[in-house]
Amino acid sequence: MATGSQVFVRSRLSRSETRVLLGVGLAIALLAGLVFRIVGHLVLDPANPLVVGVIFVLTVPLMWGLAVGVFRWRGIEGVERREGAVLLVVPGMLVDAFSTALFSVVYPNMSLAAAGLFGGLLLLAYATVLVAGFFSR
């Protein structure tokens, strides 16, 4: 049953700040994609679970530090960090929706068996940035 009332949440970040964060998020996603295209077969080799495990463990503090670093660089505090975190991950999530669907084309050096590891790593990285936006100080 609709009551006719609507809730609009006004963005706390300026339009220019929103564009900067979207741009930074896109740049990070494209750079990460390039890195994985070059060395992905070395770090996400299903035959080497120790290296894969290390990459997964290192992803959390690295992505947390990256998110918090961007927040500090841009002077984003408090609840604005939540919005900032979303703006940082959305471009990468859009890019990676296609890069994972076309995994063997985009990442020809990586084994198809690594696709699940890659997808899991992406989810972990994006979730870490989102959590950092909600819980970092």
BADRENNU-323964 format. One record per residue: residue in one letter; chain; x, y, z of N, C-alpha, C, CB in turn. Coordinates in steps of 0.1 Angstrom, whole numbers, plus 2048, in hexadecimal, padded with zeros to 3 digits. Glycine has a CB too. Layout:
% BADRENNU-323964
site residu=a chaine=A neast=X nnorth=Y nup=Z caeast=X canorth=Y caup=Z ceast=X cnorth=Y cup=Z cbeast=X cbnorth=Y cbup=Z
...
% end
This chain:
% BADRENNU-323964
site residu=m chaine=A neast=808 nnorth=7F4 nup=800 caeast=800 canorth=800 caup=800 ceast=809 cnorth=80C cup=800 cbeast=7F6 cbnorth=800 cbup=80C
site residu=a chaine=A neast=807 nnorth=815 nup=7F6 caeast=80F canorth=821 caup=7F5 ceast=808 cnorth=82C cup=7FD cbeast=811 cbnorth=825 cbup=7E6
site residu=t chaine=A neast=810 nnorth=834 nup=804 caeast=80B canorth=83F caup=80C ceast=80D cnorth=84C cup=804 cbeast=812 cbnorth=840 cbup=819
site residu=g chaine=A neast=814 nnorth=84C nup=7FA caeast=816 canorth=858 caup=7F2 ceast=822 cnorth=860 cup=7F7 cbeast=80A cbnorth=860 cbup=7F2
site residu=s chaine=A neast=827 nnorth=85C nup=803 caeast=833 canorth=864 caup=808 ceast=83F cnorth=85E cup=802 cbeast=833 cbnorth=864 cbup=818
site residu=q chaine=A neast=849 nnorth=866 nup=800 caeast=856 canorth=862 caup=7FB ceast=861 cnorth=868 cup=803 cbeast=857 cbnorth=866 cbup=7EC
site residu=v chaine=A neast=86B nnorth=860 nup=804 caeast=877 canorth=865 caup=80C ceast=882 cnorth=868 cup=802 cbeast=87B cbnorth=85B cbup=817
site residu=f chaine=A neast=887 nnorth=874 nup=802 caeast=892 canorth=877 caup=7FA ceast=89E cnorth=87A cup=803 cbeast=88F cbnorth=884 cbup=7F1
site residu=v chaine=A neast=8A9 nnorth=874 nup=801 caeast=8B5 canorth=876 caup=809 ceast=8BE cnorth=87F cup=800 cbeast=8BC cbnorth=869 cbup=80D
site residu=r chaine=A neast=8C1 nnorth=88A nup=805 caeast=8C9 canorth=894 caup=7FE ceast=8D8 cnorth=890 cup=800 cbeast=8C7 cbnorth=8A2 cbup=803
site residu=s chaine=A neast=8DF nnorth=890 nup=7F5 caeast=8ED canorth=88C caup=7F5 ceast=8F4 cnorth=897 cup=7FE cbeast=8F3 cbnorth=88C cbup=7E7
site residu=r chaine=A neast=8FD nnorth=892 nup=806 caeast=905 canorth=89B caup=80F ceast=912 cnorth=89F cup=808 cbeast=909 cbnorth=894 cbup=81C
site residu=l chaine=A neast=916 nnorth=898 nup=7FD caeast=922 canorth=89C caup=7F6 ceast=91E cnorth=8A4 cup=7EA cbeast=929 cbnorth=88F cbup=7F1
site residu=s chaine=A neast=926 nnorth=8AE nup=7E7 caeast=923 canorth=8B7 caup=7DB ceast=924 cnorth=8AF cup=7CE cbeast=92E cbnorth=8C2 cbup=7DB
site residu=r chaine=A neast=91F nnorth=8B5 nup=7C4 caeast=91F canorth=8AE caup=7B7 ceast=92D cnorth=8AC cup=7B2 cbeast=917 cbnorth=8B7 cbup=7AC
site residu=s chaine=A neast=936 nnorth=8B6 nup=7B4 caeast=943 canorth=8B5 caup=7B0 ceast=94B cnorth=8AA cup=7B8 cbeast=94B cbnorth=8C2 cbup=7B1
site residu=e chaine=A neast=948 nnorth=8A9 nup=7C5 caeast=94E canorth=89F caup=7CD ceast=949 cnorth=891 cup=7C8 cbeast=94B cbnorth=8A1 cbup=7DC
site residu=t chaine=A neast=93D nnorth=890 nup=7C5 caeast=937 canorth=883 caup=7C0 ceast=93E cnorth=87F cup=7B3 cbeast=928 cbnorth=885 cbup=7BD
site residu=r chaine=A neast=941 nnorth=889 nup=7AA caeast=948 canorth=886 caup=79E ceast=956 cnorth=881 cup=7A1 cbeast=948 cbnorth=892 cbup=795
site residu=v chaine=A neast=95D nnorth=888 nup=7AA caeast=96A canorth=884 caup=7AE ceast=96B cnorth=876 cup=7B3 cbeast=970 cbnorth=88E cbup=7B8
site residu=l chaine=A neast=962 nnorth=872 nup=7BC caeast=962 canorth=865 caup=7C1 ceast=95E cnorth=85A cup=7B7 cbeast=958 cbnorth=864 cbup=7CD
site residu=l chaine=A neast=955 nnorth=85D nup=7AE caeast=952 canorth=854 caup=7A3 ceast=95E cnorth=852 cup=79A cbeast=946 cbnorth=859 cbup=79B
site residu=g chaine=A neast=965 nnorth=85D nup=797 caeast=971 canorth=85C caup=78F ceast=97C cnorth=854 cup=796 cbeast=976 cbnorth=86A cbup=78C
site residu=v chaine=A neast=97E nnorth=857 nup=7A3 caeast=988 canorth=84F caup=7AA ceast=985 cnorth=840 cup=7AA cbeast=98A cbnorth=855 cbup=7B9
site residu=g chaine=A neast=978 nnorth=83D nup=7AC caeast=974 canorth=82F caup=7AC ceast=976 cnorth=829 cup=79F cbeast=965 cbnorth=82E cbup=7B0
site residu=l chaine=A neast=973 nnorth=830 nup=794 caeast=975 canorth=82B caup=787 ceast=984 cnorth=829 cup=784 cbeast=96F cbnorth=834 cbup=77C
site residu=a chaine=A neast=98C nnorth=832 nup=788 caeast=99B canorth=831 caup=786 ceast=9A0 cnorth=825 cup=78D cbeast=9A2 cbnorth=83E cbup=78A
site residu=i chaine=A neast=99C nnorth=823 nup=79A caeast=9A1 canorth=818 caup=7A2 ceast=99D cnorth=80B cup=79B cbeast=99B cbnorth=819 cbup=7B0
site residu=a chaine=A neast=990 nnorth=80A nup=796 caeast=98B canorth=7FE caup=790 ceast=993 cnorth=7FB cup=783 cbeast=97C cbnorth=7FF cbup=78D
site residu=l chaine=A neast=995 nnorth=805 nup=77B caeast=99D canorth=803 caup=76F ceast=9AB cnorth=7FF cup=771 cbeast=99C cbnorth=80F cbup=766
site residu=l chaine=A neast=9B1 nnorth=805 nup=77B caeast=9BF canorth=802 caup=77E ceast=9C0 cnorth=7F4 cup=784 cbeast=9C5 cbnorth=80C cbup=789
site residu=a chaine=A neast=9B7 nnorth=7F0 nup=78D caeast=9B7 canorth=7E3 caup=792 ceast=9B4 cnorth=7D8 cup=787 cbeast=9AC cbnorth=7E1 cbup=79D
site residu=g chaine=A neast=9AB nnorth=7DB nup=77E caeast=9A9 canorth=7D2 caup=773 ceast=9B5 cnorth=7D0 cup=76A cbeast=99E cbnorth=7D8 cbup=76A
site residu=l chaine=A neast=9BD nnorth=7DB nup=768 caeast=9C9 canorth=7DA caup=760 ceast=9D3 cnorth=7D2 cup=768 cbeast=9CF cbnorth=7E8 cbup=75E
site residu=v chaine=A neast=9D5 nnorth=7D4 nup=775 caeast=9DE canorth=7CC caup=77D ceast=9DA cnorth=7BD cup=77C cbeast=9DE cbnorth=7D1 cbup=78B
site residu=f chaine=A neast=9CE nnorth=7BA nup=77D caeast=9CA canorth=7AC caup=77D ceast=9CB cnorth=7A6 cup=76F cbeast=9BB cbnorth=7AA cbup=781
site residu=r chaine=A neast=9CA nnorth=7AE nup=765 caeast=9CC canorth=7A9 caup=757 ceast=9DA cnorth=7A6 cup=755 cbeast=9C8 cbnorth=7B4 cbup=74C
site residu=i chaine=A neast=9E3 nnorth=7AD nup=75C caeast=9F2 canorth=7AA caup=75A ceast=9F7 cnorth=79F cup=763 cbeast=9FA cbnorth=7B7 cbup=75D
site residu=v chaine=A neast=9F3 nnorth=7A0 nup=770 caeast=9F9 canorth=796 caup=77A ceast=9EE cnorth=78D cup=781 cbeast=A00 cbnorth=79E cbup=785
site residu=g chaine=A neast=9E2 nnorth=78E nup=77C caeast=9D7 canorth=786 caup=782 ceast=9DA cnorth=777 cup=782 cbeast=9CA cbnorth=788 cbup=77B
site residu=h chaine=A neast=9E0 nnorth=772 nup=778 caeast=9E3 canorth=764 caup=777 ceast=9EE cnorth=760 cup=782 cbeast=9E8 cbnorth=760 cbup=769
site residu=l chaine=A neast=9F5 nnorth=769 nup=787 caeast=9FF canorth=766 caup=791 ceast=9F9 cnorth=766 cup=79F cbeast=A0B cbnorth=770 cbup=790
site residu=v chaine=A neast=9F0 nnorth=76F nup=7A1 caeast=9EB canorth=771 caup=7AF ceast=9DD cnorth=76A cup=7B2 cbeast=9E9 cbnorth=780 cbup=7B2
site residu=l chaine=A neast=9D6 nnorth=766 nup=7A7 caeast=9CA canorth=75F caup=7A9 ceast=9CA cnorth=751 cup=7A2 cbeast=9BE cbnorth=767 cbup=7A4
site residu=d chaine=A neast=9D5 nnorth=74A nup=7A5 caeast=9D6 canorth=73D caup=79F ceast=9D0 cnorth=732 cup=7A9 cbeast=9E6 cbnorth=73A cbup=79D
site residu=p chaine=A neast=9C5 nnorth=72C nup=7A4 caeast=9BF canorth=722 caup=7AD ceast=9C8 cnorth=717 cup=7B2 cbeast=9B3 cbnorth=71C cbup=7A6
site residu=a chaine=A neast=9D3 nnorth=715 nup=7AB caeast=9DD canorth=70A caup=7AE ceast=9E6 cnorth=70F cup=7BA cbeast=9E5 cbnorth=706 cbup=7A2
site residu=n chaine=A neast=9E5 nnorth=71C nup=7BD caeast=9EE canorth=721 caup=7C8 ceast=9E5 cnorth=728 cup=7D2 cbeast=9F8 cbnorth=72B cbup=7C2
site residu=p chaine=A neast=9DE nnorth=720 nup=7DB caeast=9D5 canorth=726 caup=7E4 ceast=9DB cnorth=72F cup=7EF cbeast=9CD cbnorth=71B cbup=7EB
site residu=l chaine=A neast=9E8 nnorth=72D nup=7F2 caeast=9EF canorth=736 caup=7FC ceast=9EF cnorth=744 cup=7F6 cbeast=9FD cbnorth=730 cbup=7FF
site residu=v chaine=A neast=9F3 nnorth=746 nup=7EA caeast=9F4 canorth=753 caup=7E4 ceast=9E6 cnorth=759 cup=7E3 cbeast=9FB cbnorth=753 cbup=7D6
site residu=v chaine=A neast=9DC nnorth=752 nup=7DF caeast=9CF canorth=756 caup=7DE ceast=9CA cnorth=75B cup=7EC cbeast=9C5 cbnorth=74C cbup=7D9
site residu=g chaine=A neast=9CD nnorth=753 nup=7F6 caeast=9C9 canorth=756 caup=804 ceast=9CF cnorth=763 cup=809 cbeast=9CC cbnorth=74B cbup=80D
site residu=v chaine=A neast=9DC nnorth=765 nup=806 caeast=9E3 canorth=771 caup=809 ceast=9DD cnorth=77D cup=802 cbeast=9F2 cbnorth=770 cbup=806
site residu=i chaine=A neast=9D9 nnorth=77C nup=7F6 caeast=9D3 canorth=787 caup=7EE ceast=9C6 cnorth=78A cup=7F5 cbeast=9D1 cbnorth=783 cbup=7DF
site residu=f chaine=A neast=9BE nnorth=780 nup=7F8 caeast=9B1 canorth=783 caup=7FE ceast=9B3 cnorth=78A cup=80C cbeast=9A9 cbnorth=776 cbup=800
site residu=v chaine=A neast=9BC nnorth=786 nup=814 caeast=9BE canorth=78C caup=821 ceast=9C4 cnorth=79A cup=820 cbeast=9C9 cbnorth=783 cbup=829
site residu=l chaine=A neast=9CD nnorth=79C nup=816 caeast=9D2 canorth=7AA caup=814 ceast=9C8 cnorth=7B3 cup=80E cbeast=9DE cbnorth=7A9 cbup=80B
site residu=t chaine=A neast=9BE nnorth=7AE nup=807 caeast=9B4 canorth=7B7 caup=801 ceast=9AC cnorth=7BF cup=80B cbeast=9AA cbnorth=7AF cbup=7F9
site residu=v chaine=A neast=9A9 nnorth=7BA nup=817 caeast=9A1 canorth=7C1 caup=821 ceast=9A8 cnorth=7CD cup=826 cbeast=99E cbnorth=7B7 cbup=82C
site residu=p chaine=A neast=9B4 nnorth=7CC nup=82B caeast=9BB canorth=7D8 caup=830 ceast=9BF cnorth=7E2 cup=825 cbeast=9C7 cbnorth=7D5 cbup=838
site residu=l chaine=A neast=9C2 nnorth=7DD nup=819 caeast=9C6 canorth=7E6 caup=80E ceast=9BA cnorth=7EE cup=80A cbeast=9CC cbnorth=7DE cbup=803
site residu=m chaine=A neast=9AE nnorth=7E7 nup=808 caeast=9A2 canorth=7EF caup=803 ceast=99D cnorth=7F8 cup=80E cbeast=997 cbnorth=7E5 cbup=7FF
site residu=w chaine=A neast=99E nnorth=7F4 nup=81B caeast=99A canorth=7FC caup=826 ceast=9A3 cnorth=809 cup=826 cbeast=99B cbnorth=7F5 cbup=834
site residu=g chaine=A neast=9B0 nnorth=807 nup=825 caeast=9B9 canorth=812 caup=825 ceast=9B7 cnorth=81B cup=819 cbeast=9C7 cbnorth=80D cbup=825
site residu=l chaine=A neast=9B4 nnorth=815 nup=80E caeast=9B1 canorth=81D caup=802 ceast=9A5 cnorth=826 cup=804 cbeast=9B0 cbnorth=814 cbup=7F5
site residu=a chaine=A neast=99A nnorth=820 nup=809 caeast=98E canorth=827 caup=80B ceast=990 cnorth=832 cup=815 cbeast=982 cbnorth=81E cbup=810
site residu=v chaine=A neast=996 nnorth=82F nup=820 caeast=998 canorth=839 caup=82A ceast=9A1 cnorth=844 cup=825 cbeast=99D cbnorth=833 cbup=837
site residu=g chaine=A neast=9AB nnorth=840 nup=81E caeast=9B4 canorth=84A caup=818 ceast=9AD cnorth=854 cup=80F cbeast=9BF cbnorth=843 cbup=810
site residu=v chaine=A neast=9A4 nnorth=84F nup=806 caeast=99C canorth=857 caup=7FD ceast=993 cnorth=860 cup=806 cbeast=994 cbnorth=84F cbup=7F3
site residu=f chaine=A neast=98D nnorth=85B nup=810 caeast=984 canorth=863 caup=819 ceast=98C cnorth=86F cup=81F cbeast=97D cbnorth=85B cbup=824
site residu=r chaine=A neast=998 nnorth=86C nup=824 caeast=9A0 canorth=876 caup=82A ceast=9A5 cnorth=880 cup=820 cbeast=9AC cbnorth=870 cbup=831
site residu=w chaine=A neast=9A9 nnorth=87B nup=815 caeast=9AE canorth=884 caup=80A ceast=9A3 cnorth=88E cup=806 cbeast=9B2 cbnorth=87C cbup=7FE
site residu=r chaine=A neast=996 nnorth=889 nup=805 caeast=98B canorth=892 caup=801 ceast=984 cnorth=899 cup=80D cbeast=982 cbnorth=88A cbup=7F9
site residu=g chaine=A neast=989 nnorth=896 nup=819 caeast=983 canorth=89D caup=824 ceast=974 cnorth=898 cup=827 cbeast=982 cbnorth=8AB cbup=823
site residu=i chaine=A neast=972 nnorth=88B nup=824 caeast=965 canorth=885 caup=826 ceast=964 cnorth=87F cup=834 cbeast=961 cbnorth=87B cbup=81B
site residu=e chaine=A neast=95A nnorth=884 nup=83C caeast=959 canorth=880 caup=84A ceast=94B cnorth=87B cup=84C cbeast=95B cbnorth=88C cbup=853
site residu=g chaine=A neast=949 nnorth=873 nup=857 caeast=93C canorth=86F caup=85C ceast=934 cnorth=867 cup=852 cbeast=934 cbnorth=87B cbup=861
site residu=v chaine=A neast=927 nnorth=86B nup=852 caeast=91E canorth=863 caup=84A ceast=921 cnorth=865 cup=83B cbeast=90F cbnorth=867 cbup=84D
site residu=e chaine=A neast=928 nnorth=870 nup=837 caeast=92C canorth=872 caup=829 ceast=934 cnorth=867 cup=824 cbeast=933 cbnorth=87F cbup=828
site residu=r chaine=A neast=93B nnorth=860 nup=82D caeast=944 canorth=855 caup=829 ceast=93C cnorth=849 cup=823 cbeast=94C cbnorth=850 cbup=835
site residu=r chaine=A neast=930 nnorth=848 nup=828 caeast=927 canorth=83D caup=823 ceast=924 cnorth=840 cup=814 cbeast=919 cbnorth=83C cbup=82B
site residu=e chaine=A neast=920 nnorth=84C nup=811 caeast=91D canorth=84F caup=803 ceast=92A cnorth=84F cup=7FB cbeast=917 cbnorth=85E cbup=802
site residu=g chaine=A neast=935 nnorth=853 nup=801 caeast=942 canorth=853 caup=7FA ceast=946 cnorth=845 cup=7F6 cbeast=94D cbnorth=859 cbup=802
site residu=a chaine=A neast=944 nnorth=83B nup=800 caeast=947 canorth=82D caup=7FD ceast=93F cnorth=828 cup=7F1 cbeast=945 cbnorth=825 cbup=80A
site residu=v chaine=A neast=933 nnorth=82B nup=7F1 caeast=92A canorth=826 caup=7E6 ceast=92F cnorth=82C cup=7D9 cbeast=91B cbnorth=82A cbup=7E8
site residu=l chaine=A neast=932 nnorth=839 nup=7D9 caeast=937 canorth=83F caup=7CD ceast=945 cnorth=839 cup=7C8 cbeast=939 cbnorth=84E cbup=7CF
site residu=l chaine=A neast=94D nnorth=835 nup=7D1 caeast=95A canorth=82F caup=7CE ceast=958 cnorth=821 cup=7C7 cbeast=962 cbnorth=82E cbup=7DA
site residu=v chaine=A neast=94E nnorth=819 nup=7CC caeast=94D canorth=80B caup=7C7 ceast=944 cnorth=80A cup=7BB cbeast=948 cbnorth=803 cbup=7D2
site residu=v chaine=A neast=93A nnorth=813 nup=7B9 caeast=931 canorth=811 caup=7AE ceast=937 cnorth=810 cup=7A0 cbeast=927 cbnorth=81C cbup=7AE
site residu=p chaine=A neast=941 nnorth=819 nup=79D caeast=947 canorth=818 caup=78F ceast=94E cnorth=80B cup=78D cbeast=951 cbnorth=823 cbup=78D
site residu=g chaine=A neast=955 nnorth=806 nup=797 caeast=95C canorth=7F9 caup=796 ceast=952 cnorth=7EE cup=795 cbeast=965 cbnorth=7F7 cbup=7A2
site residu=m chaine=A neast=947 nnorth=7EE nup=79C caeast=93E canorth=7E4 caup=79B ceast=937 cnorth=7E3 cup=78D cbeast=933 cbnorth=7E5 cbup=7A6
site residu=l chaine=A neast=935 nnorth=7EF nup=788 caeast=930 canorth=7EF caup=77A ceast=93A cnorth=7E9 cup=770 cbeast=92C cbnorth=7FD cbup=776
site residu=v chaine=A neast=946 nnorth=7EE nup=771 caeast=951 canorth=7E9 caup=768 ceast=952 cnorth=7DA cup=76A cbeast=95E cbnorth=7F0 cbup=76B
site residu=d chaine=A neast=953 nnorth=7D5 nup=776 caeast=955 canorth=7C7 caup=779 ceast=94A cnorth=7BE cup=776 cbeast=959 cbnorth=7C5 cbup=787
site residu=a chaine=A neast=93E nnorth=7C4 nup=775 caeast=932 canorth=7BC caup=770 ceast=935 cnorth=7B6 cup=762 cbeast=925 cbnorth=7C4 cbup=770
site residu=f chaine=A neast=93C nnorth=7BF nup=75A caeast=93F canorth=7BB caup=74C ceast=94C cnorth=7B3 cup=74C cbeast=940 cbnorth=7C7 cbup=743
site residu=s chaine=A neast=956 nnorth=7B7 nup=754 caeast=963 canorth=7B0 caup=753 ceast=962 cnorth=7A2 cup=758 cbeast=96D cbnorth=7B8 cbup=75B
site residu=t chaine=A neast=959 nnorth=79F nup=762 caeast=958 canorth=792 caup=766 ceast=94F cnorth=78A cup=75D cbeast=951 cbnorth=791 cbup=774
site residu=a chaine=A neast=945 nnorth=790 nup=756 caeast=93D canorth=789 caup=74C ceast=946 cnorth=785 cup=740 cbeast=931 cbnorth=792 cbup=748
site residu=l chaine=A neast=94F nnorth=78D nup=73D caeast=958 canorth=78B caup=732 ceast=966 cnorth=787 cup=737 cbeast=959 cbnorth=797 cbup=729
site residu=f chaine=A neast=967 nnorth=77F nup=742 caeast=973 canorth=77C caup=749 ceast=97E cnorth=777 cup=740 cbeast=970 cbnorth=772 cbup=753
site residu=s chaine=A neast=97C nnorth=76D nup=738 caeast=986 canorth=768 caup=72F ceast=98B cnorth=771 cup=725 cbeast=982 cbnorth=75B cbup=729
site residu=v chaine=A neast=983 nnorth=77B nup=721 caeast=987 canorth=785 caup=717 ceast=98F cnorth=790 cup=71E cbeast=97B cbnorth=78B cbup=710
site residu=v chaine=A neast=98A nnorth=795 nup=729 caeast=991 canorth=7A0 caup=730 ceast=99E cnorth=79C cup=737 cbeast=987 cbnorth=7A6 cbup=73A
site residu=y chaine=A neast=99E nnorth=78F nup=73C caeast=9A9 canorth=78A caup=744 ceast=9AE cnorth=77D cup=73D cbeast=9A5 cbnorth=788 cbup=752
site residu=p chaine=A neast=9B4 nnorth=77E nup=731 caeast=9B8 canorth=772 caup=72A ceast=9C3 cnorth=76A cup=730 cbeast=9BC cbnorth=776 cbup=71C
site residu=n chaine=A neast=9CB nnorth=771 nup=739 caeast=9D6 canorth=769 caup=73F ceast=9D1 cnorth=761 cup=74B cbeast=9E1 cbnorth=773 cbup=744
site residu=m chaine=A neast=9C5 nnorth=764 nup=750 caeast=9C0 canorth=75D caup=75C ceast=9B8 cnorth=751 cup=758 cbeast=9B8 cbnorth=767 cbup=765
site residu=s chaine=A neast=9BA nnorth=746 nup=760 caeast=9B3 canorth=73A caup=75E ceast=9A4 cnorth=73C cup=760 cbeast=9B8 cbnorth=72F cbup=766
site residu=l chaine=A neast=99B nnorth=736 nup=759 caeast=98D canorth=737 caup=75B ceast=98A cnorth=732 cup=769 cbeast=985 cbnorth=72F cbup=751
site residu=a chaine=A neast=992 nnorth=729 nup=76E caeast=990 canorth=724 caup=77C ceast=992 cnorth=72F cup=787 cbeast=999 cbnorth=718 cbup=77F
site residu=a chaine=A neast=998 nnorth=73A nup=783 caeast=99B canorth=745 caup=78C ceast=98F cnorth=74F cup=78C cbeast=9A8 cbnorth=74C cbup=788
site residu=a chaine=A neast=986 nnorth=74D nup=783 caeast=97B canorth=757 caup=782 ceast=973 cnorth=758 cup=790 cbeast=971 cbnorth=753 cbup=777
site residu=g chaine=A neast=970 nnorth=74D nup=796 caeast=96A canorth=74E caup=7A3 ceast=972 cnorth=755 cup=7AE cbeast=966 cbnorth=740 cbup=7A8
site residu=l chaine=A neast=97F nnorth=752 nup=7AE caeast=988 canorth=759 caup=7B7 ceast=988 cnorth=768 cup=7B4 cbeast=996 cbnorth=754 cbup=7B6
site residu=f chaine=A neast=988 nnorth=76C nup=7A8 caeast=988 canorth=77A caup=7A4 ceast=97B cnorth=781 cup=7A8 cbeast=98A cbnorth=77B cbup=795
site residu=g chaine=A neast=970 nnorth=77A nup=7A6 caeast=963 canorth=780 caup=7AA ceast=962 cnorth=781 cup=7B9 cbeast=958 cbnorth=777 cbup=7A5
site residu=g chaine=A neast=967 nnorth=777 nup=7C0 caeast=967 canorth=778 caup=7CF ceast=970 cnorth=783 cup=7D4 cbeast=96B cbnorth=76B cbup=7D5
site residu=l chaine=A neast=97B nnorth=785 nup=7CE caeast=984 canorth=790 caup=7D2 ceast=97E cnorth=79D cup=7CF cbeast=991 cbnorth=78F cbup=7CA
site residu=l chaine=A neast=977 nnorth=79F nup=7C4 caeast=970 canorth=7AB caup=7C1 ceast=965 cnorth=7AE cup=7CC cbeast=969 cbnorth=7AB cbup=7B3
site residu=l chaine=A neast=95D nnorth=7A4 nup=7CF caeast=953 canorth=7A6 caup=7D9 ceast=959 cnorth=7AA cup=7E7 cbeast=94B cbnorth=79A cbup=7DB
site residu=l chaine=A neast=964 nnorth=7A4 nup=7EA caeast=96B canorth=7A7 caup=7F7 ceast=970 cnorth=7B5 cup=7F6 cbeast=977 cbnorth=79D cbup=7F9
site residu=a chaine=A neast=976 nnorth=7B9 nup=7EB caeast=97C canorth=7C7 caup=7EA ceast=970 cnorth=7D1 cup=7EB cbeast=983 cbnorth=7C9 cbup=7DD
site residu=y chaine=A neast=966 nnorth=7CF nup=7E4 caeast=95B canorth=7D9 caup=7E4 ceast=954 cnorth=7D9 cup=7F2 cbeast=950 cbnorth=7D6 cbup=7D9
site residu=a chaine=A neast=952 nnorth=7CE nup=7F8 caeast=94C canorth=7CD caup=805 ceast=955 cnorth=7D4 cup=80F cbeast=949 cbnorth=7BF cbup=809
site residu=t chaine=A neast=962 nnorth=7D3 nup=80E caeast=96B canorth=7D9 caup=818 ceast=96A cnorth=7E9 cup=817 cbeast=979 cbnorth=7D5 cbup=815
site residu=v chaine=A neast=969 nnorth=7EE nup=80A caeast=968 canorth=7FC caup=809 ceast=95A cnorth=801 cup=80F cbeast=969 cbnorth=800 cbup=7FA
site residu=l chaine=A neast=950 nnorth=7FA nup=80C caeast=943 canorth=7FE caup=812 ceast=943 cnorth=7FD cup=821 cbeast=938 cbnorth=7F4 cbup=80C
site residu=v chaine=A neast=948 nnorth=7F3 nup=827 caeast=949 canorth=7F2 caup=835 ceast=952 cnorth=7FD cup=83B cbeast=94F cbnorth=7E4 cbup=83A
site residu=a chaine=A neast=95D nnorth=801 nup=834 caeast=965 canorth=80C caup=838 ceast=95D cnorth=819 cup=838 cbeast=972 cbnorth=80D cbup=82F
site residu=g chaine=A neast=954 nnorth=81A nup=82F caeast=94C canorth=826 caup=82E ceast=942 cnorth=827 cup=83A cbeast=944 cbnorth=827 cbup=821
site residu=f chaine=A neast=93E nnorth=81C nup=83F caeast=935 canorth=81C caup=84A ceast=93B cnorth=81C cup=858 cbeast=92C cbnorth=810 cbup=849
site residu=f chaine=A neast=948 nnorth=817 nup=859 caeast=94D canorth=815 caup=866 ceast=95B cnorth=81B cup=868 cbeast=94F cbnorth=807 cbup=869
site residu=s chaine=A neast=961 nnorth=822 nup=85E caeast=96E canorth=828 caup=860 ceast=96C cnorth=835 cup=868 cbeast=975 cbnorth=82A cbup=853
site residu=r chaine=A neast=977 nnorth=839 nup=86E caeast=977 canorth=846 caup=875 ceast=980 cnorth=850 cup=870 cbeast=97A cbnorth=844 cbup=884
% end
